[in-house]
Each structure stands twice: as structure tokens, then as C-alpha cells.
Amino acid sequence: MIIEDKQQRNWKPIIKEFEAVLGKNGVVQRREELITYECDGLTSYSQRPAVVVLPRTTEQVAQLVKICDRYSIPFIARGSGTGLSGGALPIENSVLIVTSLMRQILNVDLENQRVVVQPGVINNWVTQTVSGAGFYYAPDPSSQIICSIGGNVAENSGGVHCLKYGVTTNHVLGLKIVTPDGSIVDIGGQIPEMPGYDLTGIFVGSEGTLGIATEITLRILKSAESICVLLADFTTVEAAAESVSDIISAGIIPGGMEMMDNISINAVEDVVATNCYPRDATAILLVEIDGLEVEVAANKQRVAEICLKNGARNITSASDLETRLKLWKGRKAAFAAAGHLSPDYYVQDGVIPRTQLPYVLQEIEALSQKFGYQIANVFHAGDGNLHPLILFDNSVEGALEKVEELGGEILKLCVKVGGSISGEHGIGADKKCYMPDMFSEIDLETMQWVRQVFNPQGLANPGKIFPTPRTCGEAASASKQQFEGVELF
């Protein structure tokens, strides 16, 4: 079911109902104020919502959703707006339910290693809250100082430490959700293993299509006894990639293992001036080792040996907090730094088997030459999660279309070598056309059945994840016959 508002809707009585729930200050309706909400971190697509509402409690969210359900109004949940796949992109005549004012940390239970938060809580706040007691929250996207937990849940976000500790879904114990008809439901719980269907696992990563999370129970971890970060620089990307595979093959699972190419290295040094990254290196590898002190000491030596064997020129290591943070500073700032290289850039998010890293990076360079656009590579090398940044100028007519085509070729390459079209950014509006490249007709139909159970009217975040003929052009026409008889949201 594709939501369309074919007739001009009378919003006045609907806005009055929203204001009755939130007050006038909780409803944004002036056109100039709505500009703020017309896109998320993927600015290639934009659409102003009809109304923005700003709830503070679960009960308010439920009342707002019930109003949308009664009037058959499509609604989209949005957190901090840092998503990079158009997952929080409004559609025409929709309501945007923004959870950024839902920012309370509701409960901290250190004895049982769990924290309960509202969806607007910023990722980094969780670690700040518990770090004094020797705990931390593991999923750490590069945008962790501004991205919200609700958005992390929607997109199943990862980060530097996802190699060893997993992505968001591995750290969510339970959820309080508002379903698309306005019902309040508790799924999961406060213990790791719950009987029955794993509804929490279904909901995390569902990109707002199954409802809105309003309370999230997170698992926190005890800080490691010892942590060491190594920086190895290489004269070839292939040598750095080989080191990644060799480190994992040696039975070492780093807390994080990140790779950056020369373009990214110089962009970072220009912007944040870490003075840690050698500008003449073709690639650098950042490896964080954590655990018991004796374990870290042994693995540190082994990682250094592997990197040197593969041609690393230098190895820098740091065990003190200040220097470790300095080594990570550049990697965390890589996306922002790319903005100084080009008027615009388009970031992709795909996953490949680690063993395919050298081949895939060669193919990405070949695609860069073919399309004529420079590509900076920054990625979670340990789990094969690539983030190629395609540099371009959007003011040049037709450039965005060519860059999107190039991004699509990279995603198809990831699937070809046995990978995925998304590691942590989600599918959203940006990558839904490539879902048939990865999933069969039966796979996609099964997903649609799950969505229909939760979201029978198709009001919750319509037009996301799944391909539709009107929006996917060539990709849709190629797979149109596959979906005959299947209702697409």
C-alpha cells in the first residue's frame, strides 16, 4: 500500500488535536520552520513534512500515533537527523514525530549492567553516565556525540567496536514501543534470554516501519583492564587489507580495527591536525586491543609482527587514554573532514568478507577511474564494513545521478563477493532499489508479511526499505514481475 494524499487535507482540526496533546510549543507548522526537518544526513533527497510534533513521553507518542491512524496520515519517526540513508525522510503531507525531546535516562542498574533510556538520549551520554563506575556502552558510531539511541535502534547502528562487541541489536535487551495503531507494547525484557519470539530482534533495524521505540533497555559492559591502540602505516592499500585478514586468522579479535586511505588521511590532518597520521602513507590501520593486561601485551606484539611482515613502515602504539583518544580522533572526524575536500560527497555503506578486501578496493578504484569521481575510503576493516566517500560537485548538472549510479555499482560489487548492501546505515529511501539484488522474491515477500502484521495501513514510515515501481526506475522495472500480487508499502 503506497500512501497518497490525493485531496488537499484540512490540517486545522488535526493540528488542534496535536496541540491538545502537546501544547502549541510542541507542534511545528510554519513553513520556514519545517525546512529544518525536510531531510536527514542524506541531503540528496528532501521533502517538507506537513507538520512536526515534539513529544516527551510514551503516552504522548501513543496519542499522536492514534490521531494519525484515525485520519490515515502517514508518519515518520526522527531522532537527531544524522541518518545517512534517507530513513527519516518525510513524504508529502506526512507528520514527522521527532523524539529529540525524549532525552531522559530513566534508570541505571549497574549491578545488572543495564540502563533504560528514552530514544532522544545521545549515544555518548550513556557511556558518560556510567563511565565513572567503570562501565561503558559499546556501540559507538562516528556520530556518537550527536546521534540518538532511538535512531541507532532504528538503523541497527554499529561503530568502531562492533567487530568484537557487535552492533546495536547485540546490546538492546528490551523495548517499549508504540505500534502504528497507537498501542503501547513491551517487547524483550531486562534479561538477555527471553522465551517466545525474538520481537526485539525484529524491531531493531526495522527503520521505523514497525512502530516507534519510546523506552530502550540497554546492556552496558565493564571497562577492560587494559587497552592499547596501534597505528600501522603502509605503502599500499593491499598490504593493509592483507594485515586485516591475517590478524583475524591469527585468532586475535581486536576491540576495533579501522582503515583509511591517503585521501582520508590528508583530509583529516588538514581539518583536525592530529599530527599522528603520516601524510605520505597510502593507507593506515588502527587496531585497538583490549582485555586483561597480559592478553593485551601478547596480542599487541603479535599484531605489530603481522603488520611489519605485510610491509608496514612504522608502528605507533598508545596505552594512555589521552594518546589513544588522539589516535582515534582522526577516524571519528573522517566524514566531516571529507566535506573540506569537495563541495559535496556521497557516502555508501556496504559489507564484504574480509578476505575480499584487496580485490574490492581494487575494483572501487577501477570504478572511480571509469566514472571520473575521486573516492575516499574509510571503513570498519575488521568486519568488512566499507564507507566509500564519493567526491563531487552537486552544482554540476547530472553529477548527482552519475554519483548515485557509481554508488549503486559499489553496492552490487559487495553483493557479488558475498556481502551486503548495508552494514549500519540502513536501507531507507536511498538503497531500497538494490534490495532485489540481494534478496529473492520469497525473501522480500516474507519481510512484507512481517511489516503488514505490525503496520497493516502502511502509515509508519512508508516508502522505505522496499522497492516500489514509481521510485526505483530501472531497478524496479527489472524486478517488477517478481512483485506481482505482493502489496508494497
TIKE-92333 format. One line per field, with one value per residue (C-alpha): residue number from 1; residue in one letter; x, y, z. Coordinates in Angstrom, 3 decimals, decimal comma. Example, Ala and Ser with C-alpha at 12.3 -4.5 7.8 and 13.67 -1.06 7.14 Angstrom:
<atoms>
lomar (1:2)
koltor (A:S)
px (12,300:13,670)
py (-4,500:-1,060)
pz (7,800:7,140)
</atoms>
This chain:
<atoms>
lomar (1:2:3:4:5:6:7:8:9:10:11:12:13:14:15:16:17:18:19:20:21:22:23:24:25:26:27:28:29:30:31:32:33:34:35:36:37:38:39:40:41:42:43:44:45:46:47:48:49:50:51:52:53:54:55:56:57:58:59:60:61:62:63:64:65:66:67:68:69:70:71:72:73:74:75:76:77:78:79:80:81:82:83:84:85:86:87:88:89:90:91:92:93:94:95:96:97:98:99:100:101:102:103:104:105:106:107:108:109:110:111:112:113:114:115:116:117:118:119:120:121:122:123:124:125:126:127:128:129:130:131:132:133:134:135:136:137:138:139:140:141:142:143:144:145:146:147:148:149:150:151:152:153:154:155:156:157:158:159:160:161:162:163:164:165:166:167:168:169:170:171:172:173:174:175:176:177:178:179:180:181:182:183:184:185:186:187:188:189:190:191:192:193:194:195:196:197:198:199:200:201:202:203:204:205:206:207:208:209:210:211:212:213:214:215:216:217:218:219:220:221:222:223:224:225:226:227:228:229:230:231:232:233:234:235:236:237:238:239:240:241:242:243:244:245:246:247:248:249:250:251:252:253:254:255:256:257:258:259:260:261:262:263:264:265:266:267:268:269:270:271:272:273:274:275:276:277:278:279:280:281:282:283:284:285:286:287:288:289:290:291:292:293:294:295:296:297:298:299:300:301:302:303:304:305:306:307:308:309:310:311:312:313:314:315:316:317:318:319:320:321:322:323:324:325:326:327:328:329:330:331:332:333:334:335:336:337:338:339:340:341:342:343:344:345:346:347:348:349:350:351:352:353:354:355:356:357:358:359:360:361:362:363:364:365:366:367:368:369:370:371:372:373:374:375:376:377:378:379:380:381:382:383:384:385:386:387:388:389:390:391:392:393:394:395:396:397:398:399:400:401:402:403:404:405:406:407:408:409:410:411:412:413:414:415:416:417:418:419:420:421:422:423:424:425:426:427:428:429:430:431:432:433:434:435:436:437:438:439:440:441:442:443:444:445:446:447:448:449:450:451:452:453:454:455:456:457:458:459:460:461:462:463:464:465:466:467:468:469:470:471:472:473:474:475:476:477:478:479:480:481:482:483:484:485:486:487:488:489)
koltor (M:I:I:E:D:K:Q:Q:R:N:W:K:P:I:I:K:E:F:E:A:V:L:G:K:N:G:V:V:Q:R:R:E:E:L:I:T:Y:E:C:D:G:L:T:S:Y:S:Q:R:P:A:V:V:V:L:P:R:T:T:E:Q:V:A:Q:L:V:K:I:C:D:R:Y:S:I:P:F:I:A:R:G:S:G:T:G:L:S:G:G:A:L:P:I:E:N:S:V:L:I:V:T:S:L:M:R:Q:I:L:N:V:D:L:E:N:Q:R:V:V:V:Q:P:G:V:I:N:N:W:V:T:Q:T:V:S:G:A:G:F:Y:Y:A:P:D:P:S:S:Q:I:I:C:S:I:G:G:N:V:A:E:N:S:G:G:V:H:C:L:K:Y:G:V:T:T:N:H:V:L:G:L:K:I:V:T:P:D:G:S:I:V:D:I:G:G:Q:I:P:E:M:P:G:Y:D:L:T:G:I:F:V:G:S:E:G:T:L:G:I:A:T:E:I:T:L:R:I:L:K:S:A:E:S:I:C:V:L:L:A:D:F:T:T:V:E:A:A:A:E:S:V:S:D:I:I:S:A:G:I:I:P:G:G:M:E:M:M:D:N:I:S:I:N:A:V:E:D:V:V:A:T:N:C:Y:P:R:D:A:T:A:I:L:L:V:E:I:D:G:L:E:V:E:V:A:A:N:K:Q:R:V:A:E:I:C:L:K:N:G:A:R:N:I:T:S:A:S:D:L:E:T:R:L:K:L:W:K:G:R:K:A:A:F:A:A:A:G:H:L:S:P:D:Y:Y:V:Q:D:G:V:I:P:R:T:Q:L:P:Y:V:L:Q:E:I:E:A:L:S:Q:K:F:G:Y:Q:I:A:N:V:F:H:A:G:D:G:N:L:H:P:L:I:L:F:D:N:S:V:E:G:A:L:E:K:V:E:E:L:G:G:E:I:L:K:L:C:V:K:V:G:G:S:I:S:G:E:H:G:I:G:A:D:K:K:C:Y:M:P:D:M:F:S:E:I:D:L:E:T:M:Q:W:V:R:Q:V:F:N:P:Q:G:L:A:N:P:G:K:I:F:P:T:P:R:T:C:G:E:A:A:S:A:S:K:Q:Q:F:E:G:V:E:L:F)
px (0,000:1,503:0,209:-1,053:-2,934:-4,687:-7,038:-5,970:-6,270:-7,720:-4,949:-6,510:-8,601:-5,756:-3,248:-5,690:-5,733:-1,936:-1,841:-4,310:-1,737:1,466:0,535:1,280:5,039:5,089:3,766:5,804:3,758:5,243:6,823:10,101:10,496:9,722:12,810:14,922:13,183:12,994:15,878:18,248:22,024:21,472:20,745:20,328:16,638:14,382:10,665:8,986:6,546:3,123:3,563:6,295:5,346:7,693:6,527:8,237:6,580:5,444:1,825:2,129:3,648:0,764:-1,839:-0,154:0,012:-3,665:-4,556:-2,523:-4,186:-7,688:-7,088:-4,937:-1,973:1,480:4,011:7,782:9,845:13,014:15,729:18,763:18,543:22,050:20,971:22,716:20,191:17,130:15,457:13,877:12,951:9,378:6,916:4,423:1,580:3,119:3,632:7,170:7,295:10,588:11,868:14,735:13,000:12,657:16,121:15,787:17,959:15,196:17,138:20,743:21,231:24,960:24,612:22,726:24,640:21,685:20,404:16,921:16,756:14,336:15,023:16,306:19,232:22,512:24,654:27,675:25,587:25,134:28,861:29,305:26,625:28,252:31,968:32,688:31,631:33,847:31,244:30,570:28,106:29,860:28,120:29,889:29,032:31,313:28,427:28,065:28,329:25,142:23,247:20,412:19,773:16,365:17,977:20,643:17,870:16,013:19,090:20,882:23,951:27,464:30,724:34,389:33,822:31,239:33,940:34,340:31,205:28,531:26,099:23,103:20,940:23,514:23,087:19,309:17,574:14,061:11,899:8,718:7,190:4,184:2,743:1,291:-2,250:-1,146:-0,939:1,839:3,664:6,642:8,906:12,021:12,807:15,615:17,400:19,371:17,330:13,537:11,137:8,924:9,595:12,534:10,412:13,209:15,485:12,799:12,219:15,886:16,872:13,284:13,838:10,614:8,376:7,053:6,485:8,358:10,607:9,944:11,972:15,069:16,796:20,494:23,218:26,366:29,809:32,567:35,555:38,564:41,519:43,938:43,543:46,174:45,787:48,257:48,625:50,387:51,097:51,531:52,724:49,893:46,211:46,518:49,169:46,931:44,000:46,089:47,070:43,378:42,773:45,986:45,198:41,776:43,240:45,726:42,803:43,043:39,748:40,563:38,116:38,203:40,129:39,777:41,393:41,803:43,348:45,644:42,845:41,151:44,421:45,245:41,684:41,756:45,143:44,034:40,959:41,734:45,572:46,143:49,790:49,610:48,777:51,704:50,574:52,666:51,138:48,942:46,867:46,816:45,396:44,137:43,907:42,537:43,296:41,550:41,241:43,442:46,841:48,773:46,452:46,829:50,612:50,801:48,336:49,982:53,256:51,582:49,624:52,790:54,625:51,821:51,715:55,504:55,511:52,983:55,138:54,114:56,680:56,054:54,041:52,855:51,206:49,442:48,088:47,279:43,781:44,840:47,019:44,521:41,798:44,152:44,804:41,056:40,225:41,024:38,992:35,988:36,261:36,777:33,277:33,280:36,769:35,667:33,461:36,624:37,789:34,836:31,653:29,661:30,208:28,039:28,730:27,901:27,697:28,304:29,777:32,161:34,017:37,373:39,238:37,810:39,159:42,161:40,075:37,132:39,351:41,000:37,547:36,414:39,482:38,615:35,048:36,456:38,524:35,600:33,119:35,678:34,988:37,538:36,668:37,998:37,865:37,183:35,885:35,488:38,071:37,714:34,159:34,410:32,035:33,037:32,254:33,454:33,032:32,412:33,520:31,551:30,008:26,222:26,006:27,171:24,108:23,739:26,560:24,324:22,730:26,151:27,407:24,325:24,937:28,548:27,367:24,978:27,792:29,756:26,772:26,352:30,050:29,577:26,732:28,721:31,527:29,119:28,469:25,593:24,196:24,200:26,288:24,899:23,336:20,162:18,295:15,926:14,958:18,477:19,156:15,745:16,130:19,030:17,141:16,255:19,993:20,441:17,127:14,894:11,217:10,310:12,721:11,165:7,623:8,299:9,593:6,453:4,272:6,084:5,649:1,970:1,287:2,665:1,739:-1,399:-2,282:1,286:1,293:4,593:7,496:6,069:8,326:11,342:13,353:11,330:11,401:8,367:7,865:7,393:10,582:13,079:13,083:15,348:15,840:12,100:11,309:13,856:12,117:8,531:7,355:8,728:6,299:3,054:0,396:2,603:1,418:4,314:4,408)
py (0,000:3,323:6,243:9,127:12,242:12,899:15,523:18,634:17,729:20,177:20,238:22,769:20,324:17,787:20,364:21,353:17,705:17,596:20,818:19,351:16,603:18,661:22,302:24,874:24,742:21,020:21,463:22,970:24,071:27,264:26,564:28,307:26,270:22,998:23,434:22,101:18,741:18,207:15,713:13,739:13,345:12,300:15,729:14,485:13,961:16,480:16,880:19,100:17,373:18,927:19,070:18,260:17,142:17,002:14,547:13,994:10,791:7,374:8,315:11,432:9,406:6,918:9,695:11,292:7,980:7,306:10,630:9,709:6,285:7,794:10,215:7,761:10,149:8,718:9,406:9,163:8,943:11,021:11,354:13,610:13,500:12,098:9,079:8,607:6,519:8,786:6,678:9,720:11,426:12,760:12,180:14,729:15,522:13,487:14,041:13,908:12,620:13,941:12,268:14,667:15,992:12,456:12,543:11,179:8,395:6,624:4,027:2,993:-0,513:-1,118:-4,396:-5,947:-3,953:-2,252:1,253:2,349:5,437:7,405:7,437:11,029:10,270:10,865:7,770:9,164:10,214:6,575:5,977:9,343:8,353:5,047:5,584:6,819:3,415:1,603:0,776:1,834:1,366:-0,436:0,614:3,835:5,259:8,036:10,428:9,229:12,748:13,770:10,642:9,371:5,907:5,789:6,308:3,726:1,220:2,050:1,566:-1,074:1,154:-0,150:1,691:1,159:-1,525:-3,603:-6,063:-7,557:-6,437:-6,373:-3,750:-2,172:-5,288:-7,123:-4,522:-3,998:-6,148:-4,772:-2,048:-0,183:0,576:2,378:0,336:2,031:1,917:3,720:0,710:0,610:-2,730:-4,074:-6,485:-8,217:-7,556:-6,927:-10,237:-11,445:-14,571:-14,222:-17,018:-16,674:-14,903:-12,509:-9,438:-7,194:-8,606:-7,965:-4,396:-3,304:-2,338:-2,070:1,638:2,912:0,742:-1,346:1,438:3,867:2,880:5,116:3,339:1,249:-1,107:-1,260:-3,630:-1,930:-3,518:-3,394:-1,404:-3,513:-3,834:-2,771:-1,058:-0,381:1,274:0,603:2,675:0,999:2,843:1,138:1,987:0,001:-0,448:-4,148:-4,636:-3,010:-5,162:-8,320:-7,394:-7,225:-10,794:-12,071:-10,551:-12,240:-15,503:-15,465:-15,746:-12,146:-10,241:-6,560:-4,257:-2,251:-2,311:0,631:1,556:4,871:5,626:8,514:10,868:10,441:10,704:14,093:15,380:14,532:16,118:19,265:19,611:18,210:18,129:15,028:15,034:11,265:10,162:10,165:12,163:10,122:6,783:5,097:3,602:3,369:0,696:1,481:-1,562:-1,414:-4,355:-4,707:-7,259:-8,482:-6,809:-9,969:-10,679:-7,157:-7,288:-10,565:-9,503:-6,108:-7,790:-10,271:-7,548:-5,499:-8,535:-9,257:-5,652:-5,477:-8,782:-7,311:-4,255:-1,706:1,078:2,170:1,054:3,578:2,364:4,094:2,777:6,028:7,469:10,856:9,432:6,704:9,304:11,353:8,369:7,768:11,455:11,475:8,381:9,764:13,016:11,415:12,003:15,649:16,149:14,889:17,967:20,055:18,038:18,695:20,813:17,605:13,942:10,847:8,124:4,480:1,661:-1,929:-5,076:-7,622:-10,685:-9,603:-11,881:-9,889:-6,527:-6,305:-7,270:-4,990:-1,978:-2,508:-2,679:0,500:2,289:0,998:2,317:5,647:5,865:4,737:7,292:10,067:10,747:10,559:8,134:8,343:5,050:4,942:1,753:-0,716:-3,043:-5,744:-6,667:-5,625:-2,653:-0,214:3,512:4,833:8,609:9,716:13,336:15,504:18,910:18,864:22,178:20,366:19,202:15,413:14,864:13,509:10,972:9,702:9,521:7,577:5,183:4,771:4,123:1,505:-0,255:-0,428:-1,998:-4,561:-5,368:-6,001:-8,433:-10,121:-11,081:-12,408:-9,259:-6,898:-3,562:-2,177:-2,650:0,020:2,938:1,065:0,903:3,858:5,668:5,549:1,833:0,193:-0,201:-2,612:-4,950:-7,321:-7,633:-9,204:-10,899:-13,262:-12,718:-15,037:-13,268:-9,880:-11,197:-12,726:-9,372:-7,700:-10,110:-9,155:-5,477:-5,921:-7,583:-4,575:-1,897:-3,002:0,506:1,239:4,506:4,004:5,343:4,473:4,282:2,973:-0,291:-1,972:-1,090:0,462:0,844:4,615:5,321:2,756:3,294:0,861:-1,361:-1,574:-2,419:-5,232:-6,781:-5,681:-9,132:-10,567:-8,491:-9,082:-9,692:-8,506:-5,317:-2,895:-0,298)
pz (0,000:-1,064:0,946:-1,184:-0,122:-3,424:-1,994:-0,145:3,512:6,037:8,637:11,034:13,114:13,103:14,349:17,096:18,226:18,215:20,256:22,745:23,397:23,318:23,654:20,956:21,593:20,795:17,245:14,382:11,368:9,895:6,513:7,296:10,499:8,710:6,492:9,374:9,103:5,343:5,198:7,388:6,977:3,349:1,895:-1,688:-1,008:0,716:1,362:3,916:6,221:6,721:10,498:13,040:16,553:19,563:22,237:25,589:26,842:25,635:26,279:24,109:21,264:21,524:21,370:18,351:16,503:17,270:15,671:12,581:12,483:12,777:9,900:7,858:7,938:7,223:9,976:10,222:13,409:13,545:16,176:15,723:11,930:11,429:9,347:6,002:4,053:3,981:6,656:8,337:5,064:5,238:2,439:1,174:3,600:6,392:10,106:11,470:15,051:16,403:19,580:20,321:23,468:24,849:26,399:29,905:31,280:33,202:35,175:35,784:37,192:37,490:39,399:36,483:33,844:32,206:31,554:30,465:28,235:26,116:22,351:22,240:24,543:22,685:22,216:24,039:27,054:28,029:28,430:30,163:32,681:33,682:32,971:36,486:37,786:35,262:32,592:29,015:26,145:23,288:20,005:19,012:15,581:14,357:15,021:18,632:20,081:18,217:17,107:19,311:20,716:19,026:15,640:16,469:17,239:14,020:11,831:13,952:14,015:14,524:15,056:15,751:18,395:16,508:15,366:18,844:20,643:17,952:16,676:18,426:18,359:20,497:23,248:23,354:25,965:25,686:24,204:24,945:21,569:20,168:17,315:14,207:15,671:18,837:21,157:23,777:23,837:25,805:23,933:25,180:28,818:31,278:30,864:27,826:27,094:26,873:25,836:22,776:19,510:19,359:18,645:19,880:17,184:14,557:15,712:15,918:12,396:11,129:10,342:11,886:9,719:12,640:15,168:17,418:20,326:23,333:26,053:25,413:27,851:27,005:28,086:29,354:29,673:32,256:31,029:30,077:32,443:29,699:26,306:23,649:20,232:17,422:14,263:11,343:8,084:4,712:1,218:-0,409:0,413:-0,396:2,318:4,915:3,787:3,991:7,537:8,495:7,314:8,886:12,296:12,420:11,067:13,936:16,358:17,551:17,767:18,278:20,007:16,785:13,510:11,128:7,842:5,990:2,612:1,664:0,633:4,002:5,919:4,427:4,790:8,486:9,066:7,245:9,449:12,916:12,797:14,893:13,754:14,197:10,664:8,185:5,153:2,723:3,768:1,166:3,976:7,753:10,015:13,515:15,777:19,325:21,610:24,959:27,743:30,559:30,767:29,906:26,961:25,583:25,863:23,927:21,215:20,812:19,917:17,577:15,718:15,257:13,854:11,373:10,145:9,750:7,887:5,446:4,810:7,441:7,598:11,171:14,190:16,773:19,975:22,847:26,138:27,963:27,469:26,091:23,316:22,475:22,003:19,842:17,568:17,213:16,766:13,072:12,289:14,148:12,176:8,757:7,393:8,467:7,082:3,661:3,435:3,018:0,017:-2,242:-2,393:-1,867:-1,131:-1,272:1,285:0,727:3,251:2,195:3,694:2,217:3,514:4,969:2,574:-0,352:0,836:-1,548:-4,583:-3,744:-3,098:-6,498:-8,120:-6,329:-7,706:-11,190:-10,802:-9,650:-12,847:-15,028:-13,670:-13,165:-9,485:-6,693:-3,870:-0,323:1,573:5,300:6,824:9,649:8,171:10,813:9,862:6,208:6,532:3,761:3,698:0,317:0,094:-3,490:-4,000:-6,433:-7,081:-6,931:-8,807:-11,953:-13,860:-13,836:-11,310:-8,542:-10,872:-12,004:-8,434:-7,351:-10,234:-9,092:-5,532:-6,844:-8,687:-5,435:-3,660:-6,440:-6,133:-2,400:-3,105:-5,884:-3,490:-0,867:1,142:1,894:0,721:4,269:7,374:9,682:7,783:6,873:3,567:3,925:0,736:-0,695:-1,220:-1,491:-5,252:-4,632:-2,314:-5,223:-5,952:-2,535:-1,749:-3,680:-4,376:-1,491:0,881:0,175:0,321:3,745:5,017:3,702:5,678:8,876:8,108:7,312:10,684:12,581:10,063:8,112:6,849:5,813:7,770:9,624:7,531:4,103:1,069:2,956:2,715:-0,057:-3,777:-5,428:-9,195:-9,042:-7,123:-8,317:-12,052:-13,808:-10,756:-10,263:-13,886:-13,764:-10,781:-11,387:-12,383:-9,141:-7,100:-8,963:-6,368:-3,495:-1,825:-1,499:1,271)
</atoms>
